[in-house]
Amino acid sequence: MGPLWPASLLWLLAACTAVRAAIQANDPSAIRKIPLRSQSLQAPYLDSDMQSRYFEFGEDTIIRADQYIRLTSDRQGQSGWLFARMPMTATNWMIEMEFKIHGQGHLHGDGMAIWMTEERAQPGKVFGSRDNFNGLGVFIDTYKNQRPGTVFPYVMAMLGNSSVSYDKDHDGKDNELAGCSARGLRGDEDPQPKRIRLTYFAETSLKVELQYKKGNPEEWTECFETEPIKLPQTAYLGFSAETGELTDNHDILSVTTHNLHIRQSVGPDRSKDGQGQRPAIVKSQPYNPGGEKERGSWRWFFLKIVLLGIVVVGGYVGFTMYRASKRGSRF
């Protein structure tokens, strides 16, 4: 029985270590953030030749190098866009945008959008960018058209597959992947800039958080977190806004993007721009809406196997100890 004890204890220690490593993937301390310069923007925004190395802009966008990037001014019938020149290379990423939506008068609109899509720099009717997009759109909608019972401003996400149109007349109600109301997101009552943060783990989840409350401006409030989604293999980060009969200034103050590197994940590094590794998980739903959602994860399956092994070994060790004590009691 002597040699059995060290082997059993080592096995239990290894099993517990594996369980801890698997659980730690959900621990923020297990995630290393790597800045992505090609997907970020800070003042003064432009190079010495009055161009941006990593982003391009169009339509009614105005860049005030010491203050903001204004996608639309407080005028009717405007639209503007800002798109990265290079595709997103990180598998897991976090995007934080500091912005201000403000204007004169009592009625305001229409809103702005954050994009991670296969298409780039194509103006259109969905908050200043093209409809029938392929990928993800997160909309900050500041004017209610026909959506009873919903408080505006409203933040929502939509997955497009190049064929589904955004239902603008009903504020995207039938297109919504997830969303939340955010009264106070505009800046008339509180002139301080607001923030929105998107955190995406490939084939795991998309979380959207807001920083906008007047009483506690530094507090992050979770807007929503989705089930697994999958984005196009080549996708570009972009921003856009539009006004119609109602108007607003839509200003971007900064964009900070990080690759999220999971320390315990296994897999090759695909990026030269800070690409992180993927967690060990099952395939998620495809990005075309309506596809069957696959649930579960390899990590939980692994945990069940390890825990079962712990129970079996623990039972065997206990039984061996009991049998040895019985034999000893005979003498």
Solvent accessible surface area in square Angstrom, and as a share of the most:
residue,aa,sasa,rsa
1,M,101,0.45
2,G,53,0.51
3,P,115,0.73
4,L,53,0.26
5,W,80,0.28
6,P,74,0.46
7,A,60,0.46
8,S,8,0.05
9,L,100,0.50
10,L,119,0.59
11,W,115,0.40
12,L,43,0.21
13,L,117,0.58
14,A,63,0.48
15,A,9,0.07
16,C,71,0.42
17,T,80,0.47
18,A,31,0.24
19,V,22,0.13
20,R,160,0.59
21,A,35,0.27
22,A,14,0.11
23,I,93,0.47
24,Q,40,0.18
25,A,16,0.13
26,N,95,0.49
27,D,56,0.29
28,P,108,0.68
29,S,77,0.50
30,A,0,0.00
31,I,36,0.18
32,R,105,0.38
33,K,106,0.45
34,I,41,0.21
35,P,96,0.61
36,L,1,0.00
37,R,169,0.62
38,S,8,0.05
39,Q,1,0.01
40,S,25,0.16
41,L,11,0.06
42,Q,98,0.44
43,A,57,0.44
44,P,83,0.52
45,Y,15,0.06
46,L,24,0.12
47,D,66,0.34
48,S,120,0.78
49,D,97,0.50
50,M,122,0.54
51,Q,95,0.42
52,S,10,0.07
53,R,158,0.58
54,Y,36,0.14
55,F,1,0.00
56,E,49,0.22
57,F,73,0.30
58,G,13,0.13
59,E,104,0.47
60,D,55,0.29
61,T,13,0.08
62,I,92,0.47
63,I,32,0.16
64,R,115,0.42
65,A,34,0.26
66,D,100,0.52
67,Q,86,0.38
68,Y,33,0.13
69,I,1,0.00
70,R,41,0.15
71,L,0,0.00
72,T,0,0.00
73,S,12,0.08
74,D,40,0.21
75,R,158,0.58
76,Q,125,0.55
77,G,63,0.61
78,Q,27,0.12
79,S,25,0.16
80,G,0,0.00
81,W,24,0.08
82,L,2,0.01
83,F,3,0.01
84,A,0,0.00
85,R,97,0.35
86,M,85,0.38
87,P,46,0.29
88,M,20,0.09
89,T,51,0.30
90,A,8,0.06
91,T,10,0.06
92,N,0,0.00
93,W,5,0.02
94,M,30,0.14
95,I,1,0.00
96,E,45,0.20
97,M,1,0.00
98,E,31,0.14
99,F,0,0.00
100,K,50,0.21
101,I,1,0.00
102,H,44,0.20
103,G,12,0.12
104,Q,152,0.68
105,G,56,0.54
106,H,179,0.80
107,L,120,0.60
108,H,20,0.09
109,G,0,0.00
110,D,27,0.14
111,G,0,0.00
112,M,0,0.00
113,A,0,0.00
114,I,3,0.01
115,W,4,0.01
116,M,5,0.02
117,T,3,0.02
118,E,83,0.37
119,E,25,0.11
120,R,61,0.22
121,A,23,0.18
122,Q,74,0.33
123,P,67,0.42
124,G,32,0.31
125,K,120,0.51
126,V,1,0.01
127,F,8,0.03
128,G,0,0.00
129,S,5,0.03
130,R,68,0.25
131,D,18,0.09
132,N,44,0.23
133,F,2,0.01
134,N,11,0.06
135,G,0,0.00
136,L,1,0.01
137,G,0,0.00
138,V,0,0.00
139,F,0,0.00
140,I,0,0.00
141,D,9,0.05
142,T,14,0.08
143,Y,76,0.29
144,K,78,0.33
145,N,72,0.37
146,Q,108,0.48
147,R,22,0.08
148,P,122,0.77
149,G,85,0.82
150,T,20,0.12
151,V,60,0.35
152,F,30,0.12
153,P,13,0.08
154,Y,20,0.08
155,V,0,0.00
156,M,2,0.01
157,A,0,0.00
158,M,1,0.00
159,L,10,0.05
160,G,0,0.00
161,N,40,0.21
162,S,55,0.36
163,S,82,0.53
164,V,49,0.28
165,S,58,0.37
166,Y,12,0.05
167,D,42,0.22
168,K,77,0.33
169,D,93,0.48
170,H,78,0.35
171,D,3,0.02
172,G,0,0.00
173,K,117,0.50
174,D,123,0.64
175,N,25,0.13
176,E,49,0.22
177,L,56,0.28
178,A,22,0.17
179,G,22,0.21
180,C,26,0.16
181,S,49,0.31
182,A,0,0.00
183,R,173,0.63
184,G,33,0.32
185,L,1,0.00
186,R,32,0.12
187,G,8,0.08
188,D,73,0.38
189,E,144,0.65
190,D,14,0.07
191,P,88,0.56
192,Q,102,0.46
193,P,43,0.27
194,K,5,0.02
195,R,68,0.25
196,I,0,0.00
197,R,45,0.16
198,L,3,0.01
199,T,15,0.09
200,Y,10,0.04
201,F,34,0.14
202,A,5,0.04
203,E,20,0.09
204,T,47,0.28
205,S,13,0.08
206,L,0,0.00
207,K,57,0.24
208,V,0,0.00
209,E,25,0.11
210,L,2,0.01
211,Q,11,0.05
212,Y,28,0.11
213,K,79,0.33
214,K,139,0.59
215,G,80,0.77
216,N,74,0.38
217,P,61,0.39
218,E,127,0.57
219,E,70,0.31
220,W,64,0.22
221,T,36,0.21
222,E,95,0.43
223,C,17,0.10
224,F,17,0.07
225,E,89,0.40
226,T,15,0.09
227,E,75,0.34
228,P,39,0.25
229,I,1,0.00
230,K,85,0.36
231,L,18,0.09
232,P,9,0.06
233,Q,169,0.75
234,T,63,0.37
235,A,7,0.05
236,Y,39,0.15
237,L,0,0.00
238,G,0,0.00
239,F,0,0.00
240,S,0,0.00
241,A,0,0.00
242,E,16,0.07
243,T,8,0.05
244,G,27,0.26
245,E,149,0.67
246,L,36,0.18
247,T,23,0.13
248,D,0,0.00
249,N,18,0.09
250,H,0,0.00
251,D,3,0.02
252,I,0,0.00
253,L,33,0.17
254,S,17,0.11
255,V,0,0.00
256,T,47,0.27
257,T,1,0.00
258,H,32,0.14
259,N,0,0.00
260,L,3,0.01
261,H,29,0.13
262,I,4,0.02
263,R,127,0.46
264,Q,67,0.30
265,S,14,0.09
266,V,126,0.72
267,G,29,0.28
268,P,116,0.73
269,D,85,0.44
270,R,149,0.54
271,S,20,0.13
272,K,214,0.91
273,D,48,0.25
274,G,22,0.21
275,Q,6,0.03
276,G,1,0.01
277,Q,41,0.18
278,R,97,0.36
279,P,14,0.09
280,A,42,0.33
281,I,38,0.20
282,V,61,0.35
283,K,155,0.66
284,S,8,0.05
285,Q,16,0.07
286,P,61,0.38
287,Y,63,0.24
288,N,61,0.31
289,P,56,0.35
290,G,86,0.83
291,G,24,0.23
292,E,151,0.68
293,K,100,0.42
294,E,84,0.38
295,R,175,0.64
296,G,59,0.57
297,S,25,0.16
298,W,119,0.42
299,R,28,0.10
300,W,131,0.46
301,F,123,0.51
302,F,58,0.24
303,L,8,0.04
304,K,141,0.60
305,I,92,0.47
306,V,16,0.09
307,L,92,0.46
308,L,109,0.54
309,G,16,0.15
310,I,40,0.20
311,V,106,0.61
312,V,92,0.53
313,V,29,0.17
314,G,34,0.33
315,G,46,0.44
316,Y,116,0.44
317,V,18,0.10
318,G,35,0.34
319,F,116,0.48
320,T,7,0.04
321,M,92,0.41
322,Y,129,0.49
323,R,102,0.37
324,A,39,0.30
325,S,70,0.45
326,K,101,0.43
327,R,138,0.50
328,G,48,0.46
329,S,84,0.54
330,R,189,0.69
331,F,214,0.89
